[in-house]
Amino acid sequence: MNYTPINEYRYLWFYQHKDMPVPEDDLVQIKPLSSARASEIWALNISTDSLDASALAKDDWASKADTWLEKGFWQGAWDSDVEALPEVLAEFIQWEGSSIVYFCYAGEHIVETTWDVFRRHWKNFLFLDDGPLLIGKKRKEAVQFQQNGSFAVGKRP
């Protein structure tokens, strides 16, 4: 099985938070991957050496300075009533709304959704903010979020 049922997902509260609940129509499109499937996606797209997004190996693409093209800050937008993505991120990622995206917290913790759903509910995904990576299926663009409220956009190999 590739997915963990959303009602069994230990972080379901991210999407049911009283201040920003995700509507049922979008919630069904947020699919936590099983540990086994997350490990496959991680190894193929992120790292074969490290399972921790905040402590990737020096040879991993996300650890290389030349991967990252521009930086921005997400914390101010997250704390505000504005629902839109931070401008730098919104301008950099130009995927179709139906594009499959993976929000990669760690080697065994990845959530799959669509770009439209992520764009509408990005704040919900950032309750864990210790280096998660946003990648698109068959896409080169990537984003990494940091605990200090910053993010970097770039291109992966």
Disulfide bonds with the S-S distance in Angstrom:
none
